[in-house]
Amino acid sequence: MRPVRLPILLIGAALVAAACSGSSTREAFSELIPPEDAVRVLDEAEDTLVLLDVRTPDEFSQARIAGAINIDFYEADFRDRLAELDRDATYVVYCRTGNRSATAVEMMQELGFDYIYEIDGGIVDWYEAGYPIE
């Protein structure tokens, strides 16, 4: 009977691929999540989590999710300001209803950000779900 070599070759290929895959232990993702999942993500946050509000400064001053930073989607240098952020951090992004944040997430992906959550329905759905704003 001939020995079966295919499984050994597959295991060897997997080990080589794992060794060459770099130092990152997380797999890149972008996910649209409902407010209740965003709460969970924020509650379990590590030091490298950034809550990013992409509404205007006026909207931001009226109401925001606690701990958010603001970068105005409508500013001419919006993309440049995103590019200055830490690409290794995890981001939770929101706007008013989800339109601007969806475009912001696309830009972030193009810029090489790998760990992005977007709050579905933005701050409107967040508030309607009963979560606090300041």
C-alpha positions as CSV (number, residue, x, y, z in Angstrom):
1,M,0.0,0.0,0.0
2,R,1.3,3.5,-1.0
3,P,1.7,6.1,1.7
4,V,-0.7,9.0,1.5
5,R,1.4,12.2,1.0
6,L,-1.3,14.8,0.2
7,P,-2.2,15.5,3.8
8,I,1.4,16.0,4.8
9,L,1.9,18.4,1.8
10,L,-1.2,20.3,2.8
11,I,0.0,20.6,6.4
12,G,3.4,21.8,5.3
13,A,1.9,24.4,3.0
14,A,-0.3,25.7,5.8
15,L,2.7,26.0,8.1
16,V,4.7,27.9,5.5
17,A,1.8,30.2,4.8
18,A,1.3,30.9,8.5
19,A,5.0,31.6,9.0
20,C,5.0,34.1,6.1
21,S,1.8,35.9,7.0
22,G,3.4,38.6,9.0
23,S,3.1,39.6,12.6
24,S,-0.5,40.6,12.7
25,T,-2.7,38.3,14.7
26,R,-6.1,39.9,13.7
27,E,-7.7,39.5,10.3
28,A,-8.8,42.7,8.6
29,F,-12.5,43.4,8.6
30,S,-15.2,46.0,8.2
31,E,-18.6,45.4,9.6
32,L,-21.9,47.2,9.7
33,I,-23.4,46.6,13.2
34,P,-26.6,47.6,15.0
35,P,-26.4,49.9,18.0
36,E,-26.6,47.0,20.5
37,D,-23.5,45.4,19.0
38,A,-21.8,48.7,19.0
39,V,-22.4,49.0,22.7
40,R,-20.8,45.6,23.2
41,V,-17.8,46.6,21.1
42,L,-17.4,49.8,23.0
43,D,-17.8,48.1,26.4
44,E,-15.1,45.5,25.5
45,A,-12.8,48.2,24.0
46,E,-9.1,48.0,24.2
47,D,-6.9,51.1,24.4
48,T,-6.6,51.1,20.6
49,L,-10.3,51.7,19.9
50,V,-11.4,55.0,18.4
51,L,-15.0,56.2,18.3
52,L,-15.2,58.4,15.2
53,D,-18.1,60.8,14.5
54,V,-18.0,62.1,10.9
55,R,-20.8,64.7,11.3
56,T,-20.3,68.4,11.2
57,P,-18.9,70.2,14.3
58,D,-22.4,71.8,14.8
59,E,-24.0,68.4,14.9
60,F,-21.3,67.1,17.1
61,S,-21.7,69.9,19.6
62,Q,-25.5,69.3,19.8
63,A,-25.3,65.5,20.6
64,R,-22.6,62.8,20.5
65,I,-21.8,59.4,21.8
66,A,-19.5,59.7,24.8
67,G,-15.8,59.5,24.0
68,A,-16.2,60.2,20.3
69,I,-13.7,62.3,18.3
70,N,-15.0,64.4,15.4
71,I,-13.7,64.8,11.9
72,D,-16.1,66.6,9.6
73,F,-17.0,64.6,6.5
74,Y,-17.7,67.7,4.5
75,E,-14.3,69.4,5.1
76,A,-12.1,69.5,2.0
77,D,-9.3,67.8,3.9
78,F,-11.4,65.0,5.3
79,R,-9.5,62.2,3.6
80,D,-6.2,63.8,4.6
81,R,-7.3,63.9,8.2
82,L,-8.3,60.2,8.1
83,A,-4.9,59.4,6.7
84,E,-3.3,60.9,9.8
85,L,-5.1,58.4,12.1
86,D,-3.5,55.2,13.4
87,R,-4.3,52.4,10.9
88,D,-3.7,49.7,13.5
89,A,-6.4,50.9,15.8
90,T,-10.0,49.6,15.8
91,Y,-12.6,52.1,14.8
92,V,-16.3,52.5,15.4
93,V,-17.6,55.0,12.9
94,Y,-21.0,56.8,12.9
95,C,-22.8,59.8,11.4
96,R,-26.4,60.9,11.7
97,T,-28.1,58.0,9.8
98,G,-25.3,56.1,8.1
99,N,-24.8,57.7,4.7
100,R,-21.6,59.7,5.5
101,S,-20.2,57.0,7.7
102,A,-20.6,54.4,4.9
103,T,-18.5,56.6,2.6
104,A,-16.0,57.3,5.3
105,V,-15.5,53.6,5.9
106,E,-14.9,53.0,2.2
107,M,-12.2,55.8,2.3
108,M,-10.7,54.2,5.4
109,Q,-10.5,50.8,3.7
110,E,-8.8,52.5,0.7
111,L,-6.3,54.1,3.0
112,G,-5.4,50.8,4.6
113,F,-7.5,50.7,7.8
114,D,-8.2,47.1,8.7
115,Y,-10.5,47.1,11.8
116,I,-13.6,49.1,11.3
117,Y,-17.1,48.9,12.7
118,E,-19.9,51.2,11.4
119,I,-23.0,51.8,13.5
120,D,-26.0,51.0,11.3
121,G,-28.4,53.9,11.4
122,G,-25.9,56.2,13.0
123,I,-26.6,58.3,16.1
124,V,-30.3,58.4,15.2
125,D,-30.7,54.6,15.6
126,W,-28.4,54.7,18.6
127,Y,-30.6,57.2,20.4
128,E,-33.8,55.4,19.3
129,A,-32.5,52.2,20.8
130,G,-32.3,53.9,24.1
131,Y,-28.5,54.4,24.4
132,P,-27.1,57.5,25.9
133,I,-25.8,60.6,24.2
134,E,-24.2,63.7,25.6
